[in-house]
């Protein structure tokens, strides 16, 4: 059976003639069809993926270029533009829209020899923590189909979890890669804001959004990051810092075998934290200390402000970003010939957007309104600045910051959807990294008594993915 633990193993098998790219694509296509009930894929590009695989096999046989992701089967969250293909952000408002260009990250994947096999289901416009908000139905957790896979990148997480592609790309605005990775027991990496170009990524909140990576190993995440990171003339917010050879770094011995790690005292004392997650995290902290690492608690009295600040700012940005979907230029248009322009806007947006998207647009419009701008939006920006200053101070003393990724393991469908505030508070540990723009990763380490996986979040200083990946790899080997 076609199974490889890492991309490196797969490439060795290709070069040794043990398998082919066509065999790989057929394996994943069959697996996708066999697990269609998970609803991870909105569309599978079976025919063109097989054609590309055959071309790559012929190129390799003829001694042609062997790209860094040669023949690697990749899935895309339905917020990334892939030229000539439907991209809908899992929303009816973009009904019938086809991307007219490649997202920069997608173009880099293709240039490196990757095979795009399909687009993944997600929460509408990446707004959600459970993948219950898609216009095309929920995605189911492959380990327990009564439970959510996390969100908003739930389809991308399940695709890797269930072996339906080798790696996948998602987007992370407040934890939408790390949280579903935790729920599904896989690696979920959110790089530094600006490390990967956002060109071609459908915007939710532009100063928070970052393309992220799902993988089965640290090495695969590092290789994918190495390929898609870097400067881009089409994105003024992307960093021009050189991209390190992440894979090479992971293969070399660390010059710092003992790390100095911090964790927020308030994070482990939070009343909403599952007792088993708390116990496992505390036990692992002791294990790290016993292994010679320094692990210290730091006081962080601002924890209770991160979720309110995050939702004030992101909904404000969303209300602005989503104003372009009006039924005039592209996508869905409400039926009816006798409406004036204002009525057309109202009807189209009311019918095209789901309830969660409407909720966030309304909240964002409220906090931006003249009477409340200073009371909410300005205050949230001030909190963000204070958090940024505190973060710099923390990383001047520590190599990394660790915490639970989420306060509970994957919950059952409908369990939290009745209370939007409760759902928002589930992001308490992940939104911090997006508010301050630092890289974060969720690594699978533990199993709950209910049978579901959970892990640990590791965060590092801006553009220090080298330390983040190396520390994460060492922490997983310790387990």
C-alpha positions in Angstrom: 0.0 0.0 0.0 1.2 3.5 -0.8 2.2 5.1 2.6 5.3 7.2 3.4 6.0 8.8 6.7 7.7 11.9 5.2 8.1 13.6 1.9 11.8 12.6 2.1 10.9 8.9 2.2 8.5 9.4 -0.7 11.2 11.1 -2.8 13.6 8.2 -2.1 11.0 5.8 -3.3 10.4 7.8 -6.5 14.1 8.0 -7.2 14.5 4.3 -6.5 11.7 3.4 -8.8 9.6 1.9 -6.0 6.6 4.1 -6.8 5.4 6.8 -9.2 3.6 10.1 -9.0 0.7 8.6 -10.8 0.5 5.8 -8.2 0.5 8.5 -5.5 -2.3 10.5 -7.0 -4.4 7.3 -7.6 -3.9 6.3 -4.0 -5.1 9.6 -2.7 -8.0 9.9 -5.1 -9.2 6.5 -4.0 -8.8 7.4 -0.4 -10.8 10.7 -0.9 -13.7 8.9 -2.6 -13.7 6.2 0.1 -14.0 8.9 2.9 -16.4 11.2 1.1 -18.7 11.3 4.1 -16.0 13.3 6.0 -16.8 16.2 3.6 -13.2 17.4 3.7 -13.1 18.1 0.0 -15.4 20.4 -1.9 -13.8 19.5 -5.2 -11.2 16.9 -6.4 -9.1 17.7 -9.5 -8.7 14.0 -10.3 -8.1 14.2 -14.1 -5.7 17.1 -14.1 -3.8 15.8 -11.1 -3.2 12.5 -12.9 -2.1 14.4 -16.0 0.4 16.4 -14.0 1.6 13.3 -12.2 2.2 11.6 -15.5 4.2 14.6 -16.8 6.3 14.7 -13.6 7.0 11.0 -14.0 8.1 11.5 -17.6 10.2 14.4 -16.6 12.0 12.5 -13.8 12.6 9.4 -16.0 14.2 11.7 -18.6 16.6 13.1 -16.0 14.8 16.4 -15.7 14.6 18.8 -12.8 13.5 17.3 -9.5 11.8 20.1 -7.5 11.7 20.3 -3.7 8.1 19.2 -3.8 8.3 16.9 -6.8 5.1 14.8 -7.0 4.0 15.9 -3.5 0.2 15.7 -3.3 -1.2 18.9 -1.8 -4.7 20.1 -0.9 -5.8 23.8 -0.7 -8.2 25.4 1.7 -11.1 27.0 -0.2 -9.7 30.5 0.3 -6.6 30.2 -1.9 -6.8 31.2 -5.5 -5.8 28.5 -8.0 -6.1 29.9 -11.5 -9.1 28.6 -13.5 -10.6 26.8 -10.5 -13.5 27.6 -8.3 -12.7 29.4 -5.1 -15.7 30.2 -2.9 -14.5 30.6 0.7 -17.2 28.0 1.4 -19.8 30.7 0.8 -22.8 31.1 -1.5 -21.8 34.8 -2.1 -19.0 33.6 -4.4 -21.2 31.2 -6.3 -19.7 30.4 -9.7 -16.5 32.5 -9.2 -13.3 31.1 -10.8 -9.9 32.4 -9.7 -8.2 34.4 -12.5 -4.7 34.0 -11.1 -2.6 31.8 -8.8 -2.1 32.8 -5.2 1.7 33.3 -4.8 1.9 30.4 -2.4 0.1 28.1 -4.9 2.4 29.3 -7.7 5.4 28.4 -5.6 4.0 25.0 -4.9 3.5 24.3 -8.6 7.0 25.7 -9.4 8.5 23.2 -6.9 6.7 20.3 -8.6 3.7 19.8 -6.3 0.4 18.3 -7.5 -2.7 20.1 -6.4 -5.4 17.5 -5.8 -8.4 19.5 -4.7 -9.9 22.3 -2.5 -10.9 21.8 1.1 -14.1 22.6 2.9 -13.8 25.3 5.6 -15.8 27.7 7.7 -17.3 30.4 5.6 -14.7 33.2 4.9 -12.6 31.4 7.6 -14.9 32.6 10.3 -15.3 29.8 12.9 -13.7 27.4 15.2 -15.5 24.2 14.4 -16.2 24.0 10.6 -19.9 24.1 11.3 -20.3 27.4 9.3 -19.6 26.2 5.8 -22.3 26.7 3.2 -21.5 23.2 2.0 -22.0 21.2 5.2 -19.8 20.3 8.2 -16.5 18.5 8.0 -16.3 15.5 10.3 -13.3 14.5 12.5 -11.9 11.3 11.1 -11.2 9.9 14.6 -14.7 10.5 15.8 -17.3 11.6 13.2 -19.6 12.9 16.0 -17.0 15.5 16.8 -15.8 18.7 15.0 -12.4 18.8 13.3 -11.8 22.4 14.5 -11.9 25.5 12.3 -11.8 27.4 10.2 -9.4 25.1 8.3 -11.2 21.9 9.3 -11.2 20.3 5.8 -7.4 20.9 5.4 -6.7 19.4 8.8 -8.9 16.3 8.2 -7.3 15.8 4.7 -3.9 15.3 6.4 -5.3 13.5 9.4 -7.1 10.9 7.2 -4.3 10.5 4.7 -6.1 12.2 1.9 -3.1 14.3 0.8 0.5 14.6 2.0 0.4 18.2 3.2 -2.2 21.0 2.9 -2.4 24.7 3.1 -4.8 26.5 5.4 -5.1 30.1 6.7 -4.7 31.2 10.3 -6.3 34.4 11.5 -6.7 33.5 15.2 -5.7 29.9 15.4 -7.5 28.4 12.3 -4.5 26.2 11.6 -3.2 25.4 15.1 -6.6 24.6 16.6 -7.8 22.1 14.0 -4.4 20.5 14.0 -4.7 20.0 17.7 -8.2 18.5 17.3 -7.0 16.2 14.6 -3.7 15.1 16.1 -1.3 16.5 13.4 1.2 19.3 12.9 -0.2 22.8 12.3 2.2 25.7 11.6 1.4 29.4 11.5 4.5 31.3 10.4 5.3 34.9 11.3 2.9 37.5 9.8 4.6 38.5 6.5 6.7 35.3 6.2 4.4 34.0 3.4 2.7 36.2 0.8 -1.0 36.7 1.3 -1.5 37.5 -2.4 -4.3 35.3 -3.6 -5.6 34.6 -0.1 -9.3 35.7 0.3 -9.1 38.2 3.2 -10.9 37.9 6.5 -8.8 40.3 8.6 -5.8 41.5 6.6 -3.5 42.4 9.5 -4.0 39.0 11.1 -4.4 36.5 8.2 -1.5 34.2 7.5 -1.2 31.1 5.3 -0.3 28.1 7.4 0.7 24.5 6.8 -0.7 21.1 7.9 1.6 18.1 7.9 2.2 14.8 9.4 5.8 15.7 10.5 7.9 18.7 11.5 10.2 18.0 8.5 7.3 18.1 6.0 6.1 21.4 7.4 9.6 22.9 7.3 10.1 21.8 3.7 6.7 23.3 2.6 7.5 26.5 4.5 10.9 26.8 2.8 9.2 26.5 -0.6 6.3 29.0 -0.2 7.9 31.6 2.1 9.7 34.7 0.8 9.3 38.1 -0.8 6.6 38.9 -3.3 6.1 42.0 -5.4 2.4 41.5 -5.2 2.2 41.8 -1.4 3.4 45.0 0.2 3.1 43.4 3.7 5.4 40.4 3.0 8.9 40.4 4.5 11.9 40.5 2.2 14.1 38.8 4.8 15.9 35.8 3.3 14.3 32.4 3.8 16.5 30.0 5.9 17.1 26.5 4.7 14.7 25.1 7.4 15.1 21.5 6.4 18.9 21.7 6.5 18.7 23.3 10.0 16.6 20.4 11.3 19.1 17.9 10.1 22.1 19.6 11.8 22.8 19.4 15.5 21.6 22.3 17.7 24.1 24.6 19.1 21.7 25.1 22.1 20.8 21.7 23.4 19.1 23.2 26.4 16.3 25.7 25.9 15.0 28.4 28.1 11.2 28.2 27.8 8.4 30.3 29.3 4.7 29.7 29.9 1.9 32.1 31.0 0.9 31.3 34.6 -2.6 32.5 34.0 -3.0 30.1 31.0 -2.7 27.1 33.2 -4.9 28.6 35.9 -7.7 29.5 33.5 -11.1 28.1 34.8 -12.1 27.0 31.3 -9.0 24.7 30.8 -9.9 21.0 30.7 -8.4 19.3 33.8 -6.7 16.5 31.7 -5.1 19.1 29.4 -3.9 21.0 32.4 -2.5 17.9 34.1 -0.8 16.7 30.9 0.8 20.1 30.2 2.1 20.4 33.8 3.5 16.9 33.6 5.2 17.7 30.3 6.7 20.9 31.7 8.3 18.7 34.5 9.6 16.3 31.8 11.2 19.2 30.0 12.8 20.4 33.2 14.1 16.9 34.0 15.6 16.8 30.5 17.7 19.9 31.4 15.6 22.7 29.9 14.7 25.8 31.9 10.9 26.2 32.0 9.6 29.2 34.0 6.2 30.7 34.6 5.7 34.3 33.7 2.9 36.5 34.9 0.6 37.7 32.1 -2.4 39.6 33.5 -3.4 40.6 29.9 -4.7 37.1 29.0 -8.3 38.1 29.6 -8.0 40.9 27.1 -6.7 39.0 24.1 -10.0 37.5 22.9 -12.0 40.7 23.2 -9.2 42.7 21.4 -8.9 40.1 18.7 -12.6 40.0 17.9 -13.0 43.8 18.0 -10.2 44.2 15.5 -10.8 41.2 13.2 -14.5 41.9 12.8 -13.8 45.5 12.1 -11.4 44.5 9.3 -13.9 41.9 8.1 -16.7 44.4 7.8 -14.4 46.4 5.5 -13.0 43.5 3.5 -16.3 41.8 2.9 -18.0 45.0 1.6 -16.7 44.1 -1.9 -19.2 41.2 -2.1 -22.3 43.1 -3.3 -23.7 41.1 -6.2 -22.7 43.7 -8.8 -19.1 42.7 -9.8 -19.0 38.9 -9.4 -20.4 36.0 -7.5 -24.0 35.6 -6.3 -26.7 38.1 -7.2 -30.1 38.0 -5.6 -32.9 37.4 -8.1 -35.3 40.1 -9.0 -35.5 42.8 -11.6 -37.3 45.6 -9.8 -34.8 46.3 -7.0 -32.9 49.5 -6.7 -29.2 49.3 -6.0 -29.6 49.5 -2.2 -32.2 46.8 -2.2 -30.0 44.6 -4.4 -27.1 45.0 -2.0 -29.3 44.1 1.0 -30.9 41.1 -0.7 -27.7 39.7 -2.1 -25.7 40.0 1.1 -28.6 38.7 3.3 -29.0 35.6 1.0 -25.4 35.1 0.2 -23.7 35.3 3.6 -24.3 32.8 6.4 -25.3 33.7 9.9 -21.8 33.7 11.4 -20.4 36.0 8.7 -23.4 38.3 9.1 -22.8 38.4 12.8 -19.2 39.4 12.4 -19.9 42.0 9.8 -22.5 43.6 12.0 -20.2 43.5 15.0 -17.3 45.0 13.0 -19.6 47.8 11.6 -20.7 48.6 15.1 -17.2 49.0 16.6 -16.2 51.2 13.6 -19.2 53.4 14.0 -18.7 57.0 15.0 -20.1 56.7 18.5 -18.1 53.6 19.5 -14.9 53.8 17.5 -12.8 55.1 20.3 -14.5 53.0 23.0 -13.8 49.8 21.2 -11.6 49.9 18.1 -9.0 52.4 19.5 -8.9 50.6 22.8 -8.3 47.2 21.1 -5.5 48.7 19.1 -3.9 50.0 22.3 -4.1 46.5 23.8 -2.5 45.1 20.7 0.4 47.6 21.1 0.9 46.7 24.8 0.8 43.0 23.9 3.5 43.6 21.2 5.7 45.3 23.7 5.3 42.5 26.3 6.1 39.9 23.7 9.4 41.6 22.8 10.3 41.6 26.5 9.5 37.9 26.9 11.5 36.8 23.9 14.5 38.9 25.0 14.8 36.4 27.9 13.3 33.1 26.5 13.8 31.0 23.4 10.1 30.0 23.1 6.7 30.3 24.8 4.6 27.2 25.4 0.9 26.7 26.2 -2.0 24.4 25.6 -3.2 25.0 22.0 -6.9 24.9 23.0 -8.7 24.7 26.4 -10.5 21.4 25.5 -10.3 18.5 23.0 -12.5 18.3 20.0 -16.1 18.8 21.1 -19.3 17.3 19.6 -21.3 19.0 16.8 -23.7 21.5 18.2 -22.2 21.5 21.7 -21.0 25.1 21.5 -22.8 26.6 18.5 -25.6 27.8 20.6 -23.3 30.3 22.4 -21.1 32.5 20.1 -19.2 34.0 23.1 -18.3 30.5 24.4 -17.1 29.6 20.9 -15.0 32.8 20.8 -13.4 32.0 24.2 -12.2 28.7 22.8 -9.5 30.7 20.9 -8.0 32.1 24.1 -4.6 30.5 23.6 -4.2 30.9 19.9 -5.2 34.5 19.1 -2.2 35.9 21.0 0.2 34.9 18.2 -1.9 36.6 15.6 -2.4 39.8 17.6 1.4 40.2 17.8 2.4 38.5 14.6 4.7 35.8 15.9 5.0 32.3 14.6 3.2 29.4 16.4 2.9 25.7 15.9 0.7 23.0 17.4 2.4 19.7 18.0 0.5 16.5 18.9 1.7 14.9 22.1 -1.2 13.6 24.2 -4.5 11.6 24.2 -7.6 12.5 26.2 -9.6 9.9 28.1 -12.3 10.4 25.5 -9.9 9.1 22.9 -9.3 12.4 21.2 -5.8 13.9 20.7 -4.5 17.1 22.0 -1.1 18.8 22.0 1.0 21.8 22.9 1.4 25.1 21.3 4.9 26.5 20.8 5.6 30.2 19.9 8.8 31.9 19.0 10.0 35.5 18.3 9.3 37.2 15.0 10.8 35.4 12.0 12.5 32.8 14.3 10.8 29.8 12.7 14.3 28.1 12.8 14.1 28.0 16.6 10.3 27.2 16.5 10.8 24.1 14.3 13.9 22.9 16.0 12.4 23.2 19.5 9.2 21.6 18.4 11.1 18.6 16.8 13.1 18.1 20.1 9.9 18.3 22.1 8.2 15.7 20.1 11.2 13.4 20.4 11.1 13.8 24.1 7.6 12.5 24.2 
